[in-house]
Amino acid sequence: MFWKKRVSLPVMTPEELIEAVEEGNPPVIVDVRSARQFSEGHLPGAINIPLSELDGKSGEFDPAAPAVFY
């Protein structure tokens, strides 16, 4: 994944994310916290992939689709 390659990626501000969601064109939103933290609250539409599992699931992402990780 990108973090192992030390690649600089574009950053989406919270305001840009809100705008994309409101326009009906949201990126894939990935919450990298633990399942317990995710269950306590998360952004609408977010999927939970804990950071410790992210590397093993990297093949499941469409490289052409924008994604936000938090």
HELIX and SHEET records of a PDB file:
HELIX    1   1 PHE A    2  LYS A    5  1                                   4    
HELIX    2   2 PRO A   14  GLU A   22  1                                   9    
HELIX    3   3 ALA A   35  SER A   39  1                                   5    
HELIX    4   4 LEU A   51  LEU A   54  1                                   4    
HELIX    5   5 ASP A   55  GLU A   60  5                                   6    
SHEET    1   A 3 ILE A  47  ASN A  48  0                                        
SHEET    2   A 3 VAL A  28  ASP A  31  1                                        
SHEET    3   A 3 ALA A  67  PHE A  69  1                                        
END                                                                             
